[in-house]
Amino acid sequence: MSQILVEELSKTYRIAEREAGTLGAVKGLLRRRWRTVEALNRVSFQIGRGELVGLIGPNGAGKSTTIKILSGILEPTSGRCEVDGLTPWRQRIQHVARIGVVFGQRTQLWWDLPVIEGFDLLRDIYSVPQARYAAIRDELVALMRLEKLLDQPVRQLSLGQRMRCEIAAAMLHEPQLIFLDEPTIGLDATSKLAVREFVGRLNRDRGVTVILTTHDMHDIEALAERVIVIGAGRILADGSFAELRAGVLAERRLFIDFAEDAPALEMAEVREVARDGRRLELAFDPRRIAAPDLIARIVASHGVDDIHVEEPLIEEVIARFYDLHGANEG
Amino acid sequence: MSGAGAISPPSGGSVGAADKGGMPGSPRGPRRPSTASRSPSPVGGGYRPYAAVFAGRLQQTLQYRAAALAGFATQLWFGVIRVLIFAAFYAGGAHAAPMSLANAVTYTWLGQAFLVFLPWAADPDVAEMVRSGAVAYERVRPVDTYAWWYARALARAIARVLPRAALMIAFASVILPIVGLGKWGLPPPPSLAAAGLFTLSAIAMALLSAAITLLINVIVVATMSDRGANILAASFVNLLSGAVIPLSFFPDAVRPWLRAQPIAGLVDIPFSIYFGGLSGWSAAGSIGLQLFWIVALIALGHLWLGRAMRRLQVQGG
């Protein structure tokens, strides 16, 4: 049975438009023009218990709106949504007691308080019994290696340290569902790896359902078995990342280091991408020519020092996907 | 504080944090064991989250000693000026003045002591949350946002008033008589009954102040900015409370209306009760009026905040 059920969910905003310049501002005082923005347009999906789902899409696509509706912050214009049988915005208090939320761009911990005091306050906010709280807190502190951070005021933490604390803070009341809205934004490489590892372990070891939005495709590649792509308020794709890649950008790259200056290859199946001295980079479609055949043909007629095949960068796949669907902002 | 953990090990705990001291946010001590034994209610967790935010904000705000001292100094200065103005006014032959000079002086010192009960602005934390979009986090807490913010506003108002009022009352009712200026000081209430009624009225004053702060908060949520709401609030509150000019000095035609409106409960009613201008049944009736407005404004604010939240647009994506 699915834990999250979303049917035909739509959200429209009315935004006051203003013409440029002083004259425009004055006109706006007299007569306001409203523009309707469709943040979500009849979005439907289901998510099962224990899944780890990545929600991706360009800026302004509707990812955050989706998360905010699912977490009870926003009310949709129309459509149905149930999380564990509750409608988030109607039964908000009951609903939010069972979920955890992390917004990567904001902090839920109290800026001037040491981390541990913030945790204590959350214990009271969620009415977690003390014994239960002590156990889960110690477990999270060990899991996320927060021992040295607990006594520091939040404002003194680095972004990476803070994000680990934020995720722990969202787990203190043991939610079975957690929303992470851009948890790796602005983090350095090490901190990103740490956050990914923690999120993965929460999902694997504790069976927590995770819904993650991100612009870092490596988050998705490392974590999510399932990707929902949102663009311009609609769902563009819903499936595994491998399926997405195959459907969009089958192209592979072949890098060859020749024994002498790279020759001009007269082959219809390949496209030259770049050349640099003895190195040549080719693009080919494995459905037209298999990699071994291509390599065999090149090696047969040229002296080759080294050769390797690469899949296109994950960012390229996604960018191409957005382009194909016209998902980017205008 | 450090003792609490040792006395009640099951609740005080496993981590040494209770002993680290200087902790504004996390309430500890006698309250905890009783809540720990109580099973959390499924919705909202009973009173525990609200008590936690109240205690946290109270302790945090009480730490701002420099602000309290600076506030006291400013309010003392303006108190002296206002007393001098009243003295000049009465010396000019104000025969028909609606209250005696002594009462006007009492009214002034009380006004200075309780000045920061006046809800001139939205809760700065709430304004900042709305501006930054962190208000989204407030909505993912399993609490009634109105009650949560009310507890916060009430704690802040009380914590700001306590040190300032203590200093001001000490100055006006102890120091001034000692230096021989007792005539210009703050005398005690004329009777025990007046003192009791004033205490009740002052409690109502705090509750009313928080209810009005919450209305300003709602305007901030609805308009996404605190500037307009704060300017509007300050002008209404200063005039209608009687903080600038006691309501008794207003013309007969408008005075009954001014006395009936909610903001009169912030200054005019409690202070008139203090010096005996309102006593007996009229004092009880005025406290009843304060209570009526507290209930009415809380109901209004609760309803209005719910509506504003449904139309909330979270800034910054």
Interface residues (C-beta under 8 A of the other chain):
Chain A: Y13 N59 S64 K68 S71 G72 I73 L74 E75 W89 R92 I93 Q94 V96 A97 I99 V101 F103 Q105 R106 T107 Q108 W110 D112 L113 P114 I116 E117 G118 D120 L121 D124 I125 Y126 S127 V128 P129 Q130 A131 A134 R137 D138 L150 D151
Chain B: P10 S11 G13 S14 V15 A17 K20 M23 P24 G25 S26 P27 R32 T35 A36 S39 P40 S41 P42 V43 G44 G45 G46 R48 P49 A51 A52 V53 G56 Q60 S132 G133 A134 A136 Y137 R139 V140 R141 P142 V143 D144 R310 L312 Q313 V314 G316 G317
